[in-house]
């Protein structure tokens, strides 16, 4: 089989969305004429379709601004369909590389459930994957999941005191406790704000539990500390519907151990005393304790975080008005003079407005990573505001938050492969290993039985699934994943053609 690639063949392959690559039998050897790899063309409209893993159907991500000078790491998103939408692909937790290729995907096979707040955290000194999983209708009812580097579940955290965990926050604290949000329907007199005396309000709750034992260590209720008239919303016209006056959507542990809480429906960030539950100060909203400088006020915001340098970052969704644009902002707080100053605002060049959801992550190199929530985008900016990377979901899909983290995945489950016989001695191998981050290339082997296999050569990994064309008449074909140093990652998997 000739290894020569003519200009005509190359252009034809590129036009079909594939690249043919000549490969070597071992690292540092001359090209092997029995193998060639085809970059994945496993795209069916807006959904990926993999031959080796047909049960996985993640949505295709289009990279609109190619990555340059980005921080190290992979992208963590949790694609889901928007409200009342039937979008492409499956909902689930997904890790991507900078080209938009899937690295790991864990789908949900139940349409009524979602995964949200998918990210890398640390638990017991080790990096872990965490997310909320459950049913949501404006607020969530579910539980929190922790996976280790082998993609094995090591803990499942549930809210205490008979409550259901909400999707807006799942934070593992430095002392290995879990902080999360809860919404609870509570009978309440709404007449002071124009509602019925026998109305229903949603009490926003911040709860902290011991991950190992499930013991509730702290519980804060908005109704105990924040009056209804702080809300920018009005009670619903239908008295059977609960008044979501507060809408807690993020919790952050402050350097002094107290809590920073973001609340959408008051457009306010609250600092909460972790011992007493009292409000220490309010940032923004109707009763701000800070003098708000130009550009510092937020509307319906999400994801308030304290940076190591003392600044506070916020995803500012913005008001519902013509021409509105959402922003990711950095504020400098002077807690002696009680002033707030805008340091920087990041906006998408396409003028993106995100009605709901969203996140801002400060990366170790100073870049910021922005998830645009209900707008189907995620982006990375330099500290100075230059757009370094951007990608988009299909229009019907979205992710509550989006992050970039270093991650090493070594799956406990084995690789997947399928082999198809072509004309003559030609075979095509489709190989993948869901979540394995250290694969540099695939070694292909063949032989008369699984115990007597010889190498046909190696091919570089091409996306989630690599399609490898080989020439052999042997009845058994095997593959083995290898890292950049040529070391084997796991055992050989062999099948009869």
C-alpha positions as CSV (number, residue, x, y, z in Angstrom):
1,X,0.0,0.0,0.0
2,X,1.6,3.3,-1.1
3,X,2.3,5.9,1.5
4,X,2.6,8.7,-1.1
5,X,-0.1,11.4,-0.6
6,X,-0.6,13.3,-3.8
7,X,-1.9,16.9,-3.8
8,X,-5.2,15.8,-5.4
9,X,-5.7,13.0,-2.8
10,X,-4.9,15.5,0.0
11,X,-7.3,18.2,-1.1
12,X,-10.0,15.6,-1.7
13,X,-9.5,14.3,1.9
14,X,-9.5,17.7,3.4
15,X,-12.7,18.6,1.5
16,X,-14.4,15.6,3.1
17,X,-13.3,16.8,6.5
18,X,-10.5,14.2,7.0
19,X,-6.7,14.2,7.0
20,X,-4.7,11.2,6.0
21,X,-1.5,10.8,7.9
22,X,1.5,8.6,7.2
23,X,2.6,6.8,10.3
24,X,5.6,5.0,11.8
25,X,5.7,1.4,13.2
26,X,7.6,2.6,16.3
27,X,8.8,5.9,17.6
28,X,11.8,7.1,15.6
29,X,11.4,4.5,12.8
30,X,10.7,4.9,9.1
31,X,7.1,5.3,8.0
32,X,5.1,2.0,8.0
33,X,3.2,1.4,4.8
34,X,0.5,-0.8,6.4
35,X,-1.2,2.0,8.4
36,X,-2.7,5.4,8.0
37,X,-5.0,7.3,10.3
38,X,-8.1,9.3,9.4
39,X,-9.1,12.3,11.6
40,X,-12.5,11.8,13.0
41,X,-15.4,12.6,10.6
42,X,-17.9,11.2,13.1
43,X,-20.2,14.2,12.9
44,X,-23.9,13.9,12.2
45,X,-25.3,17.4,11.9
46,X,-24.9,19.0,15.3
47,X,-24.2,15.7,17.1
48,X,-21.1,13.5,17.4
49,X,-21.6,9.8,16.4
50,X,-18.7,7.5,17.4
51,X,-18.4,4.0,15.9
52,X,-16.6,2.6,19.0
53,X,-19.0,4.2,21.4
54,X,-22.4,4.4,19.7
55,X,-24.3,5.1,22.9
56,X,-22.4,8.5,23.3
57,X,-24.1,11.4,21.3
58,X,-22.7,14.7,22.6
59,X,-23.4,17.9,20.9
60,X,-20.8,19.3,18.5
61,X,-18.9,22.3,19.7
62,X,-17.8,24.8,17.1
63,X,-14.6,26.8,17.9
64,X,-15.2,30.3,16.5
65,X,-11.9,31.8,17.8
66,X,-9.0,29.4,17.7
67,X,-7.1,29.2,21.0
68,X,-3.9,31.2,21.5
69,X,-2.1,32.1,24.7
70,X,-4.8,30.4,26.7
71,X,-4.2,28.9,30.2
72,X,-3.3,25.2,30.5
73,X,-6.1,22.8,31.0
74,X,-9.3,21.3,29.6
75,X,-12.7,22.9,29.4
76,X,-15.5,21.6,31.6
77,X,-19.1,22.2,30.5
78,X,-22.4,20.5,31.1
79,X,-24.5,20.8,27.9
80,X,-28.3,20.8,28.3
81,X,-31.2,21.9,26.3
82,X,-32.6,25.3,26.9
83,X,-36.1,25.8,28.4
84,X,-38.7,24.0,26.4
85,X,-36.2,23.0,23.7
86,X,-35.3,19.7,22.2
87,X,-31.7,20.3,21.3
88,X,-29.1,18.2,19.6
89,X,-27.2,15.5,21.4
90,X,-27.4,14.2,24.9
91,X,-27.3,16.2,28.1
92,X,-24.4,15.4,30.5
93,X,-20.9,16.3,31.8
94,X,-18.3,17.0,29.1
95,X,-14.6,17.7,29.0
96,X,-13.2,19.3,25.9
97,X,-9.8,20.3,24.5
98,X,-9.1,23.6,22.7
99,X,-10.2,22.2,19.3
100,X,-13.6,21.4,20.7
101,X,-13.0,17.7,20.6
102,X,-14.5,15.6,23.3
103,X,-12.1,14.2,25.9
104,X,-14.7,12.7,28.3
105,X,-18.4,12.6,28.2
106,X,-20.9,11.2,30.7
107,X,-24.4,11.4,29.3
108,X,-27.7,11.4,31.2
109,X,-30.1,9.0,29.6
110,X,-33.1,10.5,31.4
111,X,-34.6,13.6,29.6
112,X,-36.1,15.0,32.8
113,X,-32.7,15.3,34.5
114,X,-29.8,17.6,34.1
115,X,-26.2,18.0,35.2
116,X,-25.0,21.5,36.2
117,X,-22.0,23.2,37.8
118,X,-19.6,20.6,36.4
119,X,-16.0,21.5,37.4
120,X,-12.7,20.3,39.0
121,X,-12.4,20.8,42.7
122,X,-10.1,19.3,45.4
123,X,-11.3,16.8,48.0
124,X,-9.0,15.2,50.6
125,X,-6.1,16.9,48.8
126,X,-6.8,15.3,45.4
127,X,-8.4,16.8,42.2
128,X,-11.9,15.5,41.7
129,X,-14.8,16.1,39.2
130,X,-18.0,17.4,40.8
131,X,-21.5,18.3,39.7
132,X,-25.1,18.6,40.7
133,X,-27.5,16.1,39.2
134,X,-31.3,16.2,39.3
135,X,-34.5,17.9,38.1
136,X,-34.8,21.6,37.8
137,X,-37.7,24.0,37.1
138,X,-36.1,27.4,37.9
139,X,-34.5,25.8,41.0
140,X,-33.2,22.3,41.4
141,X,-34.0,19.2,43.4
142,X,-31.2,16.7,43.3
143,X,-27.9,15.7,44.8
144,X,-24.1,16.3,44.4
145,X,-21.6,13.9,42.8
146,X,-17.9,13.5,43.3
147,X,-15.7,11.4,40.9
148,X,-12.0,10.7,41.2
149,X,-9.4,10.6,38.4
150,X,-10.5,7.1,37.3
151,X,-14.0,8.4,36.8
152,X,-15.3,6.3,39.7
153,X,-17.8,7.8,42.1
154,X,-16.3,8.3,45.6
155,X,-19.1,10.3,47.2
156,X,-22.7,11.4,46.7
157,X,-23.7,14.4,48.8
158,X,-27.3,15.1,49.8
159,X,-28.9,18.1,51.6
160,X,-29.8,17.5,55.2
161,X,-32.8,18.3,57.3
162,X,-35.2,16.8,54.8
163,X,-34.4,19.3,52.1
164,X,-33.4,18.8,48.4
165,X,-30.2,20.2,47.0
166,X,-30.4,22.9,44.3
167,X,-28.2,23.2,41.2
168,X,-26.9,26.7,41.6
169,X,-23.9,25.9,43.8
170,X,-21.8,22.9,44.9
171,X,-18.6,24.1,46.6
172,X,-16.1,21.9,48.4
173,X,-14.6,24.1,51.2
174,X,-10.9,24.0,52.3
175,X,-12.0,21.9,55.3
176,X,-13.6,19.3,53.0
177,X,-17.2,20.3,53.7
178,X,-19.8,20.9,51.0
179,X,-21.6,24.2,50.6
180,X,-24.7,24.3,48.4
181,X,-27.9,26.1,47.7
182,X,-31.5,25.0,48.5
183,X,-34.9,26.5,47.7
184,X,-37.9,25.7,49.9
185,X,-41.5,26.7,49.4
186,X,-42.7,28.5,52.6
187,X,-46.2,29.9,53.4
188,X,-45.8,33.7,53.9
189,X,-47.7,36.9,54.1
190,X,-47.0,38.7,50.9
191,X,-49.4,41.6,51.4
192,X,-46.6,44.1,52.3
193,X,-45.2,43.7,48.7
194,X,-48.6,43.5,46.9
195,X,-49.2,39.8,47.1
196,X,-51.8,37.6,49.0
197,X,-51.6,37.3,52.8
198,X,-51.7,33.5,52.4
199,X,-49.0,33.4,49.7
200,X,-46.0,31.2,49.1
201,X,-42.4,32.4,49.0
202,X,-39.3,30.6,48.1
203,X,-36.8,30.7,51.0
204,X,-33.3,30.7,49.7
205,X,-31.0,28.5,51.9
206,X,-27.3,28.1,52.1
207,X,-26.3,24.8,53.8
208,X,-23.0,23.3,54.8
209,X,-22.7,19.6,55.4
210,X,-19.9,17.2,56.3
211,X,-19.3,15.2,53.1
212,X,-18.4,12.0,54.8
213,X,-21.1,11.9,57.5
214,X,-23.8,14.1,56.0
215,X,-24.1,16.1,59.2
216,X,-25.5,19.6,58.8
217,X,-22.9,22.1,60.1
218,X,-24.5,25.4,59.0
219,X,-27.8,26.5,57.6
220,X,-28.8,30.1,56.6
221,X,-32.3,31.2,55.5
222,X,-32.8,34.3,53.5
223,X,-36.2,34.9,55.1
224,X,-34.5,35.2,58.5
225,X,-32.2,38.0,57.4
226,X,-33.4,39.7,54.2
227,X,-36.8,41.4,53.8
228,X,-39.1,40.9,50.9
229,X,-38.9,44.5,49.9
230,X,-35.2,44.1,48.9
231,X,-36.4,42.2,45.9
232,X,-36.5,43.8,42.5
233,X,-39.3,41.4,41.6
234,X,-43.0,41.4,42.4
235,X,-45.2,38.5,43.6
236,X,-46.6,36.4,40.7
237,X,-50.2,37.1,39.6
238,X,-51.2,33.5,40.3
239,X,-51.3,33.0,44.1
240,X,-50.5,29.3,43.6
241,X,-47.0,30.1,42.3
242,X,-44.2,30.8,44.8
243,X,-42.6,34.2,45.0
244,X,-38.9,33.8,44.2
245,X,-37.9,37.0,45.9
246,X,-34.2,36.3,46.6
247,X,-32.9,33.5,44.2
248,X,-29.5,32.5,45.7
249,X,-27.1,31.4,43.0
250,X,-23.5,31.3,44.4
251,X,-21.7,30.8,47.6
252,X,-18.0,31.6,48.2
253,X,-15.8,31.1,51.3
254,X,-14.1,34.4,52.2
255,X,-10.5,34.6,53.4
256,X,-11.9,35.3,56.9
257,X,-14.1,32.2,56.9
258,X,-17.4,34.1,56.3
259,X,-19.5,33.6,53.2
260,X,-20.1,35.7,50.0
261,X,-23.5,35.0,48.6
262,X,-24.9,36.2,45.3
263,X,-28.7,36.7,44.9
264,X,-30.2,37.4,41.5
265,X,-33.6,38.8,42.4
266,X,-32.1,41.5,44.8
267,X,-29.2,42.3,42.4
268,X,-27.1,42.2,45.6
269,X,-24.0,40.4,46.9
270,X,-24.2,39.7,50.6
271,X,-21.4,39.0,53.0
272,X,-22.7,36.6,55.7
273,X,-21.3,35.9,59.1
274,X,-20.7,32.2,59.2
275,X,-21.2,32.0,62.9
276,X,-24.3,34.0,63.4
277,X,-25.9,34.2,60.0
278,X,-26.1,38.0,60.2
279,X,-25.5,40.1,57.1
280,X,-22.2,41.9,57.5
281,X,-22.6,44.1,54.3
282,X,-24.5,44.4,51.1
283,X,-22.9,45.2,47.7
284,X,-25.3,46.7,45.2
285,X,-29.1,46.4,45.2
286,X,-31.5,48.7,47.0
287,X,-29.6,48.9,50.3
288,X,-26.0,48.8,49.3
289,X,-23.5,49.5,52.1
290,X,-20.9,50.5,49.5
291,X,-20.8,53.6,47.4
292,X,-21.1,52.1,44.0
293,X,-18.7,53.7,41.5
294,X,-19.4,54.0,37.7
295,X,-20.1,50.6,36.1
296,X,-20.2,48.7,39.4
297,X,-23.9,48.0,39.7
298,X,-25.1,44.6,38.5
299,X,-28.5,43.4,37.4
300,X,-29.7,39.8,38.0
301,X,-26.1,38.7,38.4
302,X,-24.5,35.3,39.0
303,X,-21.3,33.8,40.4
304,X,-19.7,36.2,42.8
305,X,-16.1,35.2,43.8
306,X,-13.3,36.6,45.8
307,X,-9.9,36.6,44.1
308,X,-6.6,36.1,46.0
309,X,-5.8,39.8,45.4
310,X,-9.0,40.8,47.2
311,X,-11.0,41.8,44.1
312,X,-14.5,40.4,43.6
313,X,-15.6,39.0,40.2
314,X,-19.2,38.8,39.1
315,X,-21.1,37.6,36.0
316,X,-23.4,40.5,35.4
317,X,-26.4,39.2,33.3
318,X,-27.7,42.8,32.9
319,X,-31.2,44.2,32.7
320,X,-33.8,43.1,30.2
321,X,-33.8,46.0,27.8
322,X,-33.0,46.6,24.1
323,X,-29.3,46.5,23.3
324,X,-28.4,44.9,26.7
325,X,-25.1,43.1,26.9
326,X,-23.9,40.8,29.6
327,X,-20.6,41.4,31.3
328,X,-18.0,39.6,33.3
329,X,-16.7,42.2,35.7
330,X,-13.9,42.7,38.3
331,X,-14.5,45.1,41.2
332,X,-12.1,46.5,43.8
333,X,-13.7,46.9,47.2
334,X,-12.4,49.3,49.8
335,X,-14.0,47.9,53.0
336,X,-12.7,50.7,55.1
337,X,-14.0,53.6,52.9
338,X,-16.9,51.3,51.7
339,X,-16.4,52.1,48.1
340,X,-16.6,49.8,45.0
341,X,-14.6,50.5,41.9
342,X,-14.8,48.8,38.5
343,X,-11.4,47.4,37.5
344,X,-12.4,45.8,34.3
345,X,-15.4,44.5,32.3
346,X,-15.3,41.7,29.7
347,X,-17.9,41.6,27.0
348,X,-18.3,39.3,24.0
349,X,-17.5,41.0,20.7
350,X,-20.8,39.6,19.3
351,X,-22.8,41.6,21.9
352,X,-24.0,38.5,23.8
353,X,-26.8,39.0,26.2
354,X,-27.4,36.1,28.7
355,X,-30.8,36.3,30.3
356,X,-29.9,33.6,32.9
357,X,-27.0,31.6,34.3
358,X,-23.3,32.4,33.6
359,X,-19.9,32.3,35.3
360,X,-16.5,34.0,35.5
361,X,-13.4,32.1,36.4
362,X,-10.0,33.8,37.1
363,X,-7.3,31.5,35.8
364,X,-3.8,31.1,37.4
365,X,-2.1,33.0,34.6
366,X,-4.4,36.0,35.0
367,X,-6.7,35.2,32.1
368,X,-10.4,34.9,32.7
369,X,-12.8,32.2,31.4
370,X,-16.4,33.1,30.9
371,X,-19.4,30.9,30.6
372,X,-22.2,32.8,28.9
373,X,-25.0,30.8,30.5
374,X,-28.2,30.8,28.5
375,X,-26.3,32.3,25.5
376,X,-24.6,29.3,23.9
377,X,-21.0,30.5,24.2
378,X,-17.9,30.1,26.4
379,X,-14.8,32.2,26.0
380,X,-11.3,33.0,27.4
381,X,-9.9,36.5,27.6
382,X,-6.5,37.9,28.5
383,X,-6.3,39.9,31.7
384,X,-6.4,43.0,29.6
385,X,-9.5,41.9,27.8
386,X,-8.3,40.4,24.5
387,X,-10.4,37.5,23.3
388,X,-8.1,34.5,23.1
389,X,-10.6,31.7,22.6
390,X,-14.3,31.3,22.0
391,X,-16.6,28.4,21.2
392,X,-20.3,27.8,20.7
393,X,-22.9,25.2,21.3
394,X,-25.6,24.4,18.8
395,X,-28.3,27.2,19.2
396,X,-30.7,25.0,21.2
397,X,-28.1,24.0,23.8
398,X,-26.5,25.8,26.8
399,X,-24.4,25.2,29.9
400,X,-25.1,26.7,33.3
401,X,-21.4,27.5,33.9
402,X,-18.2,26.8,32.0
403,X,-14.6,26.4,33.3
404,X,-11.0,25.6,32.4
405,X,-9.0,23.3,34.7
406,X,-5.9,21.1,34.5
407,X,-7.0,17.5,34.7
408,X,-5.5,14.0,34.3
409,X,-7.9,11.2,33.6
410,X,-7.0,7.6,33.9
411,X,-10.3,5.6,33.4
412,X,-10.9,2.5,35.3
413,X,-12.9,1.1,32.4
414,X,-11.0,-0.1,29.3
415,X,-10.7,1.3,25.9
416,X,-13.3,0.7,23.2
417,X,-12.7,-0.5,19.6
418,X,-14.5,-1.8,16.6
419,X,-12.9,-3.4,13.5
420,X,-14.4,-3.5,10.1
421,X,-13.1,-5.6,7.2
422,X,-12.7,-3.9,3.9
423,X,-11.7,-5.1,0.4
424,X,-8.8,-7.5,0.3
425,X,-6.6,-7.2,3.4
426,X,-7.8,-3.8,4.4
427,X,-9.3,-3.3,7.8
428,X,-10.5,-0.1,9.6
429,X,-10.1,0.1,13.4
430,X,-12.1,2.7,15.3
431,X,-10.5,3.2,18.8
432,X,-11.4,5.5,21.7
433,X,-10.9,5.6,25.4
434,X,-13.4,7.9,27.1
435,X,-11.6,10.2,29.5
436,X,-8.0,9.1,29.0
437,X,-6.1,12.3,28.8
438,X,-2.6,10.9,28.4
439,X,-3.0,9.2,25.0
440,X,-0.5,10.4,22.4
441,X,-0.8,7.5,19.9
442,X,-2.4,4.1,19.3
443,X,-0.4,1.0,18.6
444,X,-2.1,-1.4,16.3
445,X,-1.3,-5.2,16.5
446,X,-2.4,-8.2,14.5
447,X,-1.9,-12.0,14.8
448,X,-3.4,-15.5,14.5
449,X,-4.8,-15.3,18.1
450,X,-5.0,-12.8,21.0
451,X,-1.9,-14.2,22.6
452,X,0.3,-13.9,19.5
453,X,0.0,-10.3,18.3
454,X,2.7,-8.3,16.5
455,X,2.8,-4.6,16.0
456,X,1.7,-3.1,12.7
457,X,2.8,0.3,13.8
458,X,1.5,3.4,15.7
459,X,-0.8,6.2,14.8
460,X,-1.3,9.6,16.6
461,X,-4.5,10.1,18.5
462,X,-6.9,12.1,16.4
463,X,-9.8,13.5,18.5
464,X,-12.1,11.4,20.7
465,X,-12.1,8.5,18.3
466,X,-9.3,7.7,15.9
467,X,-10.1,5.7,12.7
468,X,-7.1,3.7,11.6
469,X,-6.8,1.9,8.2
470,X,-4.5,-1.1,8.2
471,X,-3.4,-3.8,5.8
472,X,-3.3,-7.3,7.2
473,X,-4.8,-10.8,6.6
474,X,-4.5,-11.9,10.3
475,X,-7.8,-12.8,12.0
476,X,-7.2,-10.9,15.2
477,X,-6.6,-7.1,15.6
478,X,-5.6,-5.4,18.8
479,X,-4.9,-1.8,19.9
480,X,-3.0,-0.3,22.8
481,X,-2.9,3.3,24.0
482,X,0.5,4.9,24.6
483,X,1.7,8.1,26.1
484,X,4.2,10.6,24.7
485,X,7.1,8.6,26.0
486,X,5.8,5.5,24.2
487,X,4.7,3.8,27.5
488,X,1.7,1.6,27.4
489,X,-1.5,2.9,29.0
490,X,-3.5,-0.2,30.0
491,X,-3.7,-3.6,28.4
492,X,-4.0,-4.5,24.7
493,X,-7.6,-5.0,23.6
494,X,-8.0,-7.5,20.8
495,X,-11.0,-8.7,18.7
496,X,-11.5,-11.1,15.9
497,X,-12.2,-9.4,12.6
